[in-house]
Structure formats: C-alpha cells, structure tokens
Amino acid sequence: MKPLMIQGTSSGAGKTTLVAALCRIFSDKGYRVAPFKSQNMSNFSYIAPEFEISRAQAIQAIGARCEITPDLNPILLKPIGSYNSIVYLNGKRYKKMHAKEYYEKFVNSKGIDIATKSLKTLQKNYDLVILEGAGSPAEINLQKFDIANMRIAHNANSSVLLVSDIDRGGSFAGLVGTMALIEKKYQKLVKGFVFNKFRGDLDVLKPGFQKLKSITKIPVVGTIPLMTFNLPEEDSLNTAPKDFKWTKKNISKIDDELTKLAKTIKSSIDLESVERMLK
C-alpha cells in the first residue's frame, strides 16, 4: 500500500489526533499499521529505557497497535528558548542546536537522510505507514528546509490529506491558500481535504465544498465534528508539559479513548475514498 500523509493548514489543525484515529481504523481492518513523523518539536516525550521520542507518536502507536520504536519519530526537537533546541536523533540525545544551525547545516543533509531511513524501515515492516506533517507545508520562508511535509511525502510517493480547523474560521481560504503556495510538483499529491472541529448544520457547509472543488479540483473527504476526548494533551505554546506515567492502567485508558475517537472519525470521513488513495 502507498503511505498516507496527514498535513494541516496550520498548527493545531488536528493532524495528530486524525493520524491516531486512522491508525486504529486501519488496524481494526486487519492491516499492520505504523505512524511516522520525521521531525517533531515537543517537550512532551515518551521516555523508554533506551530511547526518547515524542509522546504524540507513542500514542499513535497505541492506536496502531504497533511497537513503539525510535523510527516512529527519528528527529525530536526539545525547545529550550532563545531559538535553541536539544536535538534527539533516533531516540538518542545528539546536541543543542540553534535554529540557524539546524536549518542551514543539518536538515538537508543528515536530517533528511535519518528521516528517510526510518521511513523506509517502517515501510518494509508494515502494510501501511500513516505520516504526520508538521505545522503547515505553506510556510514559504522555510520550504527549502522543510523535511516534515511535502518533501517527505514526495519521496515516499504518499497521498496527502490536508486538514483545516474550521472552528478557528478561515478554513476555505486556508485550504486554497495552502494549495497556491506549495510547489506545483507537490500539489498533485494532495488527494482530499478534511474539515475538522465542525459544529453546526452540515447542509449549510456543503455548498462551500462544491465551490472549493471547482477552484482546486480536490474533493472534501471528511467533516469531523468538534468533540471532546481524554488523551494526554498536545504540546503547544499555551500548555506546560505535565508528567504522564505509562502504566498499564493509563495505557488502557488511552486505548479506550482511541477506540471512541476512531468510531467518530470513521463515521465522519469517506473511508472508501481514502482507501483508493492507498492503491
């Protein structure tokens, strides 16, 4: 199967939870599934005896029912302020790097090589890899340094679903603008749009889908309702890291929440269309 990548028009669009839910949905269908995020900036981590990766990818792995390994998140950046981060490679602390050094001397050499190697390992060992992007692929000032979105999707020959948070407003403009700002060779990778965190009358929204498709030639394949769920919080500027103990009881709670989340999302997206993207 071809990989599937979830990208967003912004940070906080819902990429992480959608990947977790899709991992569970395809696992339930009998596929051997693994999540992947080439580069994650987060102070929320999963600490194993011999490695450390982002907590988000560990939760997605629970959704996929796969082993938690460093290949799921080969590059982890733990910000420490003043544009510096502690860089972890393949689960091991590498060194402190300033953003300028990271972008100009690391990402397009060692960074992309490490990410590509981990992705190939997962593709060899699993039927389906579901990739998560970072931020937005349309940050035109950073596109030549971006190894978390379109470049990795292109290298993996992955189909892309582009997600927008409609609760914030501006979703239609965000989707059209994103498509306009990514390179033409990458535009063809985007196979569908997903509106996330919707509340209201779907019939009122649907005429916008038709206009959106007439502009971009890309269909809307899902509208996910605004919902509450009890998963460890995502990293954000407004959230301080909180300790989370990976006990059997807590993992069981995560598993239950992922099952509920997957059930809602399964009923909110055109799963047949998504499966066709993977062939």
N, C-alpha and C positions, 0 to 999 in steps of 0.2 A: 504493500500500500504506500501511496505517497504520504509524506508528512502533512500535517495541518498546522498552520500557524495562526495564532490569535494576536492581532495588533490592535492598537487603540488610537483614537484621535487625540488623546491626552492621557496623562497620568490619572489614575483613579477611574478609568472608564469601565473597569470590571474584567480586565483580561485575566487576572489571577484566578478569580472565582469561576469564570467560564471555562478555563483550562481544567480546573479541578473537577468541575461537573462533567465535562466531556470525557475526561479520563475515566470517571466512574461509569458513564453511559456506555462507552465502548468496551470497558472491561466487562460490564454486565452482558454485552453481546458476544462475549467469548474471545475477544482479541487480547493479545498480550500488549499492554499499553505502557508507555513511559512519558512523563513530562520532561520538558527541557527549557531552560532559559540560559542563554550563553553568558549573559552578564547581568548581574542584579546588584543594585545599590541598596543596602539594607543593614540596619543594626539588629534586625530580628533574625536570629540564626538558629539552625538545628546543629547541635554540637554532639557528635558521636565520639567514641574513644579515639579514633584515628583521623577524623576529618571534620570540617565545618562547612556547611552550605546554608543558603537562605532557607528560612523557615517556610516560606511560601512553597518552594519546590518539594520540601518534605511532606507538606500537607497534600500537595497534588499527587505525590507518590502514594499516599494512603488512598486517595481517590482511585488511582490506577491499580492499586493492589500490587505494586512492584517494589523491588528492593530500593532502599534509599542509598544512593551512591554519589560520589563527587561528580560523576558525569552528568547528573541532572542539572547542575549549576557550576560549571567549571571555573567561572570568574565571579567572585564575590567582592564587592567594594563596601567597606565599612567606614562611612564618613566620620572624620574626627574634627572637622572645622577648618577654616582658612583655606578651603579648596584642596585639602589633603584627605586621603583615604588610606586605610590599611587594606592592601590587596591580598586576597586569598586566591591561589591557583590550585585547581584540582583538590580543593578542600584543605590545603595547607597554607599557612601564612607565608607570603612572599616578601613584601616590604611595604613601607609607607611611600606613597607617591603623590605628588602634586598633580592636579588636573592637567596642567600643561604638559608635563612629562608623560602622563598616562595617554593622552590623546596623540601627542606628536611622536612618541618614541616606542609606544607599546602596542596599541590596539591593532594597527595594520601590519604588524609583524608577528610577535609572539602571541598576542591576544587572539587574532583570528585563527591562527594555527591550533591553539589549545581548544578553542570552541569547536572548530571543525572536527578535530579528532574525537572529542567526546560525543558529538552528534553522530558521527559515523559508527562509533561503538554501540550507541543505543539503537541505531537503525539495524545493525547486524543482529542484535539480540532480541528485538521486539517487532511485533507486527506493525505497530503504529506508534509514531512519536508525535506528541502534540506540543508544539513550541509556543512559548510566550514571548512576545516582544517587550520592549521597554519604552515607557513614555510614548512618544509619537514618532512615526517614521518621517514626518514632515518638518523636522527641525533643520531648516536648510543651512543654518550656520554650523551644524555638526554632522551633516550627512556623510561627509568623507571619512569620518571617524566612527560611524555607527556600525557596530558589529552585532547589534541585538535585534535588528528589524529586517529590512528588505534584503540586505546583503546576505544574511544567513538564510533567509527564505529562498533567495535565488540560487544560492549554492546547493541547497537541499532539494531544489525543484519542488518546493512546498506550495500548496494552495494557501491563500490568506483570507481570513475573515477579519473585517475591520469593524471594531466595536466603538460605539459612541454612547456617552452618558446623557440621555435625553432629559434627565431631571435637572441638569445644570443649564439647559437651554442651548440653543445654537447648534443642535446636532446636524441638521441638514447642511448648514454652512461648513461645519467641521468636516463632514464626510466629503463634500465637493471640494473644499479647500485642500484637504489632505491628498486627494487624488490628483489635484492640479499641481501640487508641489513635489510629489515624488517623481523620480525619473521614469521616462516612458517605458524603459525595459522592465521596470518593476510594476507598472500599472496593470499589466496583463496577469500578474499573479493574484490580484485581488478578485475573488470569485463571489463574494457576498458581503452584505452589510448586516450588522446586528445592532438594534437599538436596545439599550439596557436601562433599567430603573424607570420604566414607564408606569405612570399612573393616570388613568383617565379612560376615555372611550376610544378603543382601537379603531372603530369605524371613522372617527374624526381624523385619525392619523394616516389612514391608508391612502387617501388621495396624494399625500406627500410622497409616498413610496413610488407612485407612478411617475410623478414629476422627477424624482431623484433618478429613477432608472432611465428616463428619457435624456437626462443630462449626462449620466455616467456610463450607461449601458450595463450597470451592475444591479442585480436584484437584492431586495431585502429578504434575508432568510430567517430572521427571527426578531421578535419583540419580547424582551424579558421583563416581567413586572418588577416593580420596586418591592423588595422583600427583606425580611429580617432573618438572620441566621446567626448561630452561635459558634463562630470559628475564631481562633486566635487572630487578633487584629492585624491588618496590613501595616507595613511601615509607611509613615507619611510625615510631613513637616509638623503636623499637629498632634502626633501621637508619640508618647515616650515609650521606649521599649519596656515591656513587662516580662518578668520571668514566667516561663511556661515549662512545666515538668512533663516529660514524655513518659508518663506512667501508662500502664495498660488501661486504666480507667479513663484517663484523658484521651488516649488514642481511640478508645471505643466511642467516646462522645463525638470526636471528630468524624469518625466513620459514620455514625448515625446522622450527623448534620449533612455530610456529603451525600448520603442517600436521599435525604429530603431535598437538598439543593438540586441534585441530578433529576429528580422526579419533576420538579417545577420547570427546569430548563428544557427537559426532554419534550414537555408539552408546549414549549414556547418557541421552538425552532423547527425548521423544516429539515428533519434529520435525513430524509432521503436525498435531499439536495446536497447536504454536507457529505454524505457517503459517496455520491457521484464525483465529488471533487477529489476523492482519495484514489480514484481508479486511474 
